[in-house]
Amino acid sequence: MQDQYDVIVLGTGLTECILSGLLSVEGKKVLNLDRNDYYGGASASLKLSQLYANFKTGATPPESYGKDRDYSVDLIPKFAMASGEFVDILYHTDVTRYLEFRQVEGSFVFRDGKVSKVPSSNQEALLSPLMSLTEKNRAKGFFEFIQGYDFSNPATQQGIDLNTAPMSEVYAKFGLEAGSQDFIGHALALHLHDDYMSQPAKDTYERICLYMNSMARYGKSPYIYPMHGLGELPQGFARLSAIHGGVYMLNKPVDEIVYDGTGKFLGVKSEGEVAKAALVIGDASYFPDKAKKVGRVIRAICLLNHPIPGTGDADSVQIVIPQNQIGRNHDIYIAAVSSAHCVASAGHYIAIVSTIVSTDDAEAEIVPALALLGPILEKFVHIDDMYEPANDGTQDQVFVTKSYDATSHFESVCEDVKDVYKRITGQELAVEGKVQKMVDEE
C-alpha cells in the first residue's frame, strides 16, 4: 500500500466506485480503500441473514422465507431511467458487460386516495382515472407543447420562454389543476419539492422529456433495474477500475487522514502504512469534520409475499406519493422488486419506502405509504443522516461525496458524480461513446 497514487478513494459506495472507474479509465493511478469487508457501503445489497444481523440482532429469518442465497436486498432503493445519465455512464464505460438489466414493470402515482398507473401509451392515457376528460384535453395541449417546443424557434413557444418563465406560468397557460401539477411535477419530472414552481421551467421541461424518452425506449415504464440487486453496480465499476490498473482493498481500516503543514491532503494511514496521493475522494463517514448535515432520510425495507395491491400484479414498480396528496413537505417513494429480479426467493417481493424526515416521529411519516403495501411479513427500518461537503475541496484536495437522498432513481447520484468530477478535473464529464478497451480485455 505504501506507494504514490494520483487518487485515493475511500469507500466503495456507488458514487465512489463510479468516480474511481472513470478516473482509472482516464489513466489515473487509483487506490480504493473500504473499512468494510464488502462492496457497496451505504448502497450495498445484503443477504436476508445479513439484513437480520444488521437490524434485528439475535433474530433469524424463518425457513418459510426461502433460502438465504436467493436474497439480495438493497439498502438504498434506486432505479435507472432508461434514457438517463446513469445509463449513459454505464454505456460509456462499458460496465454493462458485467450486468444484466430488467425493465421495471410499472410506474405509479398516488392521487386522490388511490394508486394509479402513469400512462405508457395513448390508449392508457384515455382510460386513466388520473384526470377527467376535460383535464385530459388540457393535459394533451400541455404535452404537445412540451414535445414541440424548440428553443431556437419562437413559433413553437406560444409566447413562453422556458429559460425565464417559472413553471407555475406554464401550468397556468394550459389551465392545469393542482392534482395534475402534482402528477407532472413529482411523478414525471421527479422534483423533490414544490420550489420548482417558481424556478425557470427549462429544468422541468428537460426532466419531462427525459421521462418521456425513457418511457418510449421500452414501454410500460421508464425504469430499468439490475438483476441480483444494486450491489452489482459498485462491483461493476470496481472491475472497470481494476482492469485499468486501479487497486482495491476491502476490510482496510482508515486510521488517519494525513495533511501537510498547510492543511492540504497528503495521504491515508492504515495499519501503520501511509499511501500518498494528490487528492482523496470519499463519503462523509470518512471526513466528519469536512461534511455538514442537511437532513435525515427514513427507509423501510418491507418483505412481502404478494404484489402491491392496485398495481396489476406487477413484479416491480415505482410509486410516487406527491407531498400535497398527503399534506407533507416531501414526497414519499416506494420502489418494489421481486424474485423476478433474483433479489428474493420465489413468490416474495421487496418494497422499500423512503422519504425525507420532517418531524421527530419519522416512522409515523411513512404510515400512508406502508398502508399501500398490504400485509407485510417483515419490516426493517433505518434512519440515516444526510450529508453534503462543507466546502468544494479545491483548497485541501479532499472531495466529499453527498449522501444518497430519498428518491428511487439515480439522477441525483449522477449530478453528484458530475459535480465532484468537475471540481477535481476542471472539466465537464463527457460520456459520449464507449471508452477504448484495454488490450488485455480483448
KAGIBEL-V132089 format. One record per helix or strand of 2 or more residues. SS is the DSSP state (alpha for helix, beta for strand). FROM is the first residue (numbers start at 0). LEN is the number of residues. If there is no record, write none. Layout:
# KAGIBEL-V132089
ss=SS from=FROM len=LEN
ss=SS from=FROM len=LEN
This chain:
# KAGIBEL-V132089
ss=beta from=3 len=7
ss=alpha from=13 len=12
ss=beta from=29 len=4
ss=alpha from=40 len=3
ss=beta from=44 len=2
ss=alpha from=47 len=8
ss=alpha from=62 len=3
ss=alpha from=67 len=3
ss=beta from=72 len=2
ss=beta from=78 len=3
ss=alpha from=84 len=9
ss=alpha from=94 len=4
ss=beta from=100 len=3
ss=beta from=105 len=6
ss=beta from=113 len=4
ss=alpha from=121 len=6
ss=alpha from=132 len=16
ss=alpha from=153 len=3
ss=alpha from=166 len=8
ss=alpha from=177 len=11
ss=alpha from=193 len=5
ss=alpha from=201 len=17
ss=beta from=222 len=4
ss=alpha from=230 len=13
ss=beta from=246 len=3
ss=beta from=255 len=4
ss=beta from=264 len=6
ss=beta from=272 len=10
ss=alpha from=283 len=3
ss=alpha from=287 len=3
ss=beta from=290 len=14
ss=beta from=316 len=5
ss=alpha from=322 len=3
ss=beta from=331 len=7
ss=alpha from=338 len=3
ss=beta from=348 len=8
ss=alpha from=361 len=4
ss=alpha from=366 len=4
ss=beta from=377 len=12
ss=beta from=397 len=3
ss=alpha from=410 len=15
ss=alpha from=438 len=3
